[in-house]
């Protein structure tokens, strides 16, 4: 596997994270890339991730065993057409988009069923670009692969190994099944988050009382509304039918809740909340799903000068990087006064150990 040559067309957050992870776990692998921004390529050359970089698809891409398409779906489809003409049939092409239907259908129209395997790493961040890429971003994340029936089994097996080398867990399913599942567990939650923030924005008074009180649970469930509006516009239009179907099902569910509240049906409401709680509590806590995880802890601190600085000093002195730190004023849904967020899971684990050692009571986000 380390003798493979892997190419990247588009070296942003996801493509860059895959490349960095492969470089870490497979040091001898040859990695090449082209990207519209020269800055990303320069960074990837300087940090040792890439062996070769180009502003366009040059002759070096003909040596690739696999190519990852990391551009918007419409551009990925255009690149498929170009790559079909210039690459040997031995080169397998994949993508990292969160919608599979349009690109798989395009590959079928081009007669590339033996040369294309759809892919969707279910990890990400509100931040974008190679500068935010991490060799640990895909660790323990589901990575969906959607091969055609005609896809060579040996190529599917090799791509699975590349996915595993990047730290992710490959799952092979049909692309239509993927798009329906993604609409439910990724696309719908983002739409809800954006909608909820806009609802509060328009319902707020001129003094901004709701925005002032919106912390804790509200900020958590709307965190993903900080994602790229342009990206989510594209996703909604690319995965239109599955999203519309699941949106209708969600609207029907909300209507049932409204009917139960209107009719004073307490037992029906309790059953609704209990079923949701039980299902949510049974979800695995150590896996990354379609929504990027938040590595957070909550703790009580005394209301005295230097309390926050003490915690920050303990963590900084032991090499733990803090992404964000804030005092929770609305604690209706929180067990803690101070919220500390980290970039990586290992930073969180180290912080818990350190703060427990200093007798802080810690609660993790579950």
C-alpha positions as CSV (number, residue, x, y, z in Angstrom):
1,X,0.0,0.0,0.0
2,X,2.8,2.4,0.7
3,X,4.0,2.2,-2.9
4,X,0.7,3.8,-4.1
5,X,0.5,7.2,-5.6
6,X,-2.5,9.2,-4.5
7,X,-3.7,12.4,-6.0
8,X,-5.9,15.2,-4.7
9,X,-7.9,17.7,-6.8
10,X,-8.8,20.3,-4.2
11,X,-6.8,20.4,-1.0
12,X,-9.2,21.9,1.5
13,X,-10.2,20.8,5.0
14,X,-11.2,17.2,4.0
15,X,-8.7,16.5,1.3
16,X,-6.0,18.1,3.3
17,X,-6.9,16.0,6.4
18,X,-6.9,12.8,4.4
19,X,-3.5,13.7,2.9
20,X,-2.0,14.5,6.3
21,X,-3.4,11.3,7.9
22,X,-2.0,9.2,5.0
23,X,1.4,10.9,5.4
24,X,1.4,10.2,9.1
25,X,0.4,6.5,8.9
26,X,2.1,5.6,5.5
27,X,5.3,7.7,5.4
28,X,6.5,6.3,2.0
29,X,3.2,6.9,0.1
30,X,3.5,9.4,-2.8
31,X,1.0,12.2,-2.5
32,X,0.4,14.8,-5.2
33,X,-2.2,17.6,-5.5
34,X,-3.6,20.4,-7.5
35,X,-5.6,23.3,-6.1
36,X,-7.0,26.6,-7.1
37,X,-5.3,28.3,-4.2
38,X,-1.5,28.2,-4.3
39,X,-1.3,29.0,-0.6
40,X,-2.7,25.5,0.3
41,X,-0.2,23.8,-1.9
42,X,2.7,25.8,-0.5
43,X,1.7,24.9,3.0
44,X,1.3,21.2,2.2
45,X,4.8,21.1,0.6
46,X,6.4,23.0,3.4
47,X,4.9,20.7,6.1
48,X,6.0,17.6,4.2
49,X,2.5,16.3,3.3
50,X,2.9,16.5,-0.4
51,X,5.6,15.2,-2.7
52,X,4.4,17.2,-5.7
53,X,2.0,20.1,-6.2
54,X,0.6,21.8,-9.3
55,X,-1.8,24.5,-10.2
56,X,-3.4,22.2,-12.8
57,X,-3.7,18.5,-13.6
58,X,-0.2,17.8,-15.1
59,X,1.4,14.6,-16.3
60,X,2.2,13.4,-12.8
61,X,-1.5,12.6,-12.2
62,X,-1.2,9.8,-14.8
63,X,0.9,7.9,-12.2
64,X,-1.9,7.9,-9.7
65,X,-3.5,4.8,-8.3
66,X,-6.3,6.8,-6.7
67,X,-7.5,10.3,-7.0
68,X,-9.7,12.1,-4.4
69,X,-11.9,14.9,-5.8
70,X,-12.3,17.5,-3.1
71,X,-14.1,20.3,-5.0
72,X,-17.8,21.3,-5.0
73,X,-20.0,18.6,-6.6
74,X,-20.6,20.5,-9.8
75,X,-16.8,21.0,-10.3
76,X,-16.1,17.4,-9.4
77,X,-18.4,16.3,-12.2
78,X,-16.5,18.5,-14.7
79,X,-13.2,17.0,-13.5
80,X,-14.6,13.5,-14.0
81,X,-15.1,14.3,-17.7
82,X,-11.5,15.6,-18.0
83,X,-9.9,12.7,-16.0
84,X,-11.7,10.1,-18.1
85,X,-9.8,11.3,-21.1
86,X,-6.3,11.6,-19.6
87,X,-6.0,8.9,-17.0
88,X,-5.3,5.2,-17.5
89,X,-8.1,2.9,-16.6
90,X,-6.1,1.5,-13.7
91,X,-6.6,4.8,-11.8
92,X,-9.6,4.7,-9.5
93,X,-11.3,8.0,-8.8
94,X,-13.3,8.8,-5.7
95,X,-14.8,12.0,-4.1
96,X,-15.4,13.3,-0.6
97,X,-18.8,15.0,-1.1
98,X,-21.7,14.6,1.3
99,X,-24.2,14.0,-1.6
100,X,-23.6,11.0,-3.8
101,X,-26.6,10.9,-6.3
102,X,-25.6,13.5,-8.8
103,X,-21.9,12.5,-9.1
104,X,-22.7,8.8,-9.3
105,X,-25.3,9.4,-12.0
106,X,-22.7,11.5,-13.9
107,X,-20.1,8.7,-13.6
108,X,-22.7,6.2,-15.0
109,X,-23.5,8.5,-17.9
110,X,-19.8,8.7,-18.7
111,X,-19.5,4.9,-18.5
112,X,-17.1,5.2,-15.6
113,X,-18.7,2.6,-13.3
114,X,-15.4,0.6,-13.2
115,X,-13.4,3.7,-12.5
116,X,-15.4,5.6,-9.8
117,X,-16.2,4.9,-6.2
118,X,-18.2,7.5,-4.3
119,X,-17.0,8.5,-0.9
120,X,-18.2,10.6,2.1
121,X,-16.0,11.0,5.2
122,X,-18.5,11.9,7.9
123,X,-16.4,14.4,9.7
124,X,-15.8,18.1,9.4
125,X,-15.6,21.4,11.0
126,X,-17.2,24.9,10.9
127,X,-13.7,26.0,9.7
128,X,-12.6,25.4,6.2
129,X,-9.4,25.3,4.2
130,X,-6.1,23.4,4.4
131,X,-4.9,25.6,7.3
132,X,-7.6,23.9,9.4
133,X,-6.9,20.4,8.2
134,X,-5.8,17.8,10.8
135,X,-4.3,14.3,10.5
136,X,-6.7,13.3,13.2
137,X,-9.9,14.8,11.8
138,X,-11.2,11.4,10.4
139,X,-10.2,9.4,13.5
140,X,-13.0,7.0,14.4
141,X,-15.4,8.7,11.9
142,X,-17.6,6.7,9.6
143,X,-16.4,6.9,6.0
144,X,-19.1,5.9,3.5
145,X,-18.1,4.2,0.3
146,X,-20.6,3.8,-2.5
147,X,-19.2,1.6,-5.3
148,X,-21.0,0.5,-8.4
149,X,-21.7,-3.1,-9.0
150,X,-19.1,-3.0,-11.7
151,X,-16.4,-1.6,-9.3
152,X,-13.4,-3.9,-9.2
153,X,-13.4,-5.7,-5.8
154,X,-9.7,-5.3,-5.5
155,X,-9.9,-1.5,-5.9
156,X,-12.7,-1.3,-3.4
157,X,-10.6,-3.3,-0.9
158,X,-7.6,-1.0,-1.5
159,X,-9.7,2.1,-1.0
160,X,-11.0,0.6,2.2
161,X,-7.4,0.2,3.4
162,X,-6.7,3.9,2.5
163,X,-9.7,4.9,4.5
164,X,-8.6,2.8,7.5
165,X,-5.1,4.3,7.2
166,X,-6.6,7.7,7.5
167,X,-8.1,6.6,10.8
168,X,-11.7,6.3,9.6
169,X,-14.1,3.3,9.6
170,X,-15.3,2.4,6.1
171,X,-18.9,1.5,5.5
172,X,-20.0,0.2,2.0
173,X,-23.6,1.0,1.0
174,X,-25.7,2.0,-2.0
175,X,-25.5,5.6,-3.0
176,X,-29.3,6.2,-2.8
177,X,-29.4,4.7,0.7
178,X,-26.5,7.0,1.6
179,X,-28.3,10.1,0.4
180,X,-31.5,9.3,2.4
181,X,-29.5,8.7,5.5
182,X,-27.4,11.8,5.1
183,X,-30.5,13.9,4.6
184,X,-31.8,12.6,7.9
185,X,-28.7,12.7,10.2
186,X,-26.7,15.6,8.6
187,X,-28.6,17.8,6.2
188,X,-31.9,18.1,8.2
189,X,-30.1,19.0,11.5
190,X,-28.2,21.8,9.7
191,X,-31.4,23.1,8.2
192,X,-33.1,23.0,11.7
193,X,-30.1,24.8,13.3
194,X,-30.2,27.6,10.7
195,X,-34.0,27.8,11.0
196,X,-33.9,27.9,14.8
197,X,-31.4,30.7,14.8
198,X,-33.4,32.7,12.3
199,X,-36.6,32.1,14.3
200,X,-34.9,33.6,17.4
201,X,-33.4,36.4,15.3
202,X,-36.8,37.5,14.0
203,X,-38.7,36.9,17.3
204,X,-36.2,38.8,19.4
205,X,-37.0,42.2,20.8
206,X,-35.1,45.3,19.9
207,X,-32.9,45.0,23.0
208,X,-31.8,41.6,21.9
209,X,-33.0,39.8,25.1
210,X,-33.2,36.3,23.4
211,X,-29.7,36.6,22.0
212,X,-28.4,37.6,25.4
213,X,-30.1,34.7,27.1
214,X,-29.3,32.2,24.4
215,X,-26.4,30.1,25.8
216,X,-25.8,26.6,27.1
217,X,-28.2,24.2,25.3
218,X,-29.3,26.7,22.7
219,X,-25.8,27.4,21.6
220,X,-25.0,23.7,21.5
221,X,-27.9,22.7,19.3
222,X,-27.3,25.6,16.9
223,X,-23.5,25.3,16.8
224,X,-23.6,23.9,13.3
225,X,-25.4,27.0,12.0
226,X,-22.0,28.6,11.9
227,X,-21.2,26.3,8.9
228,X,-20.7,27.7,5.4
229,X,-24.0,29.1,3.9
230,X,-22.7,28.6,0.4
231,X,-21.9,24.9,1.0
232,X,-25.3,24.2,2.5
233,X,-27.1,26.0,-0.4
234,X,-25.3,23.6,-2.7
235,X,-26.1,20.5,-0.6
236,X,-29.8,21.3,-0.3
237,X,-30.1,21.6,-4.1
238,X,-27.9,18.6,-4.8
239,X,-29.9,16.3,-2.5
240,X,-33.2,17.9,-3.1
241,X,-35.6,14.9,-3.1
242,X,-34.3,13.1,0.0
243,X,-34.2,16.4,2.0
244,X,-37.7,17.3,1.0
245,X,-39.0,13.9,2.0
246,X,-37.3,13.9,5.4
247,X,-38.4,17.6,5.9
248,X,-42.0,16.6,5.4
249,X,-41.6,13.7,7.9
250,X,-40.1,16.2,10.4
251,X,-42.9,18.7,9.9
252,X,-45.4,15.9,10.4
253,X,-43.7,15.0,13.7
254,X,-43.8,18.6,14.9
255,X,-47.5,18.8,14.0
256,X,-48.1,15.7,16.2
257,X,-46.3,17.3,19.1
258,X,-48.3,20.5,18.6
259,X,-51.6,18.5,18.6
260,X,-50.6,16.8,21.8
261,X,-49.7,20.1,23.5
262,X,-53.0,21.7,22.2
263,X,-55.0,18.7,23.5
264,X,-53.3,18.5,26.9
265,X,-52.2,14.9,26.2
266,X,-49.5,14.5,28.8
267,X,-49.0,10.8,28.4
268,X,-48.6,11.2,24.6
269,X,-45.9,13.9,25.2
270,X,-44.1,11.8,27.8
271,X,-44.0,8.8,25.4
272,X,-42.6,11.1,22.7
273,X,-39.9,12.5,24.9
274,X,-39.1,9.0,26.5
275,X,-38.7,7.3,23.1
276,X,-36.4,10.0,21.9
277,X,-34.3,10.0,25.1
278,X,-33.9,6.2,25.0
279,X,-32.8,6.2,21.4
280,X,-30.4,9.1,21.9
281,X,-28.9,7.5,25.1
282,X,-28.2,4.3,23.1
283,X,-26.1,6.1,20.5
284,X,-22.4,5.2,20.7
285,X,-20.4,8.0,22.4
286,X,-17.0,7.1,21.1
287,X,-17.9,7.3,17.4
288,X,-17.9,10.4,15.2
289,X,-21.1,10.8,13.2
290,X,-22.1,13.1,10.4
291,X,-21.9,16.2,12.6
292,X,-18.4,17.1,13.8
293,X,-18.0,16.5,17.5
294,X,-17.5,19.1,20.2
295,X,-14.8,18.2,22.6
296,X,-16.1,20.0,25.7
297,X,-16.0,19.8,29.5
298,X,-18.0,21.7,32.1
299,X,-16.9,22.5,35.6
300,X,-17.9,24.5,38.7
301,X,-15.5,27.3,39.6
302,X,-15.5,29.6,42.6
303,X,-16.7,33.2,41.9
304,X,-13.4,34.8,42.8
305,X,-10.6,36.6,41.1
306,X,-8.2,34.4,39.1
307,X,-10.4,31.3,39.0
308,X,-10.5,31.0,35.2
309,X,-6.8,32.0,34.9
310,X,-5.9,29.1,37.3
311,X,-7.6,26.5,35.1
312,X,-6.1,28.0,31.9
313,X,-2.6,28.0,33.5
314,X,-2.9,24.3,34.6
315,X,-3.8,23.3,31.0
316,X,-1.3,25.6,29.3
317,X,1.6,24.5,31.5
318,X,0.9,20.9,30.4
319,X,0.6,21.6,26.7
320,X,-3.2,21.4,26.4
321,X,-4.5,23.7,23.7
322,X,-7.9,25.4,24.5
323,X,-10.2,26.2,21.6
324,X,-12.7,28.2,23.5
325,X,-13.5,29.0,27.2
326,X,-16.6,30.7,28.5
327,X,-18.7,31.3,31.5
328,X,-22.2,29.8,31.2
329,X,-24.9,32.3,32.4
330,X,-27.9,30.3,31.4
331,X,-27.4,27.0,33.2
332,X,-30.9,25.6,32.8
333,X,-29.5,22.6,30.9
334,X,-25.9,22.6,32.1
335,X,-24.1,21.1,35.1
336,X,-21.3,23.6,35.4
337,X,-20.3,27.2,35.4
338,X,-17.3,27.1,33.1
339,X,-17.3,25.6,29.6
340,X,-14.0,24.6,28.0
341,X,-13.7,23.4,24.4
342,X,-10.7,21.7,22.9
343,X,-9.5,21.0,19.3
344,X,-8.8,17.3,19.8
345,X,-10.1,14.4,21.8
346,X,-6.6,13.8,23.3
347,X,-6.5,17.3,24.6
348,X,-9.9,16.7,26.3
349,X,-8.7,13.5,27.9
350,X,-5.6,15.1,29.2
351,X,-7.5,18.1,30.6
352,X,-9.9,15.8,32.5
353,X,-7.0,14.0,34.1
354,X,-5.2,17.2,35.0
355,X,-8.3,19.0,36.4
356,X,-9.5,15.9,38.4
357,X,-6.0,15.8,39.9
358,X,-6.6,19.4,41.1
359,X,-10.0,18.4,42.6
360,X,-12.2,20.0,40.0
361,X,-15.5,18.4,39.4
362,X,-15.8,17.7,35.7
363,X,-18.7,16.8,33.4
364,X,-18.2,15.9,29.8
365,X,-20.5,16.6,27.0
366,X,-22.4,13.4,26.2
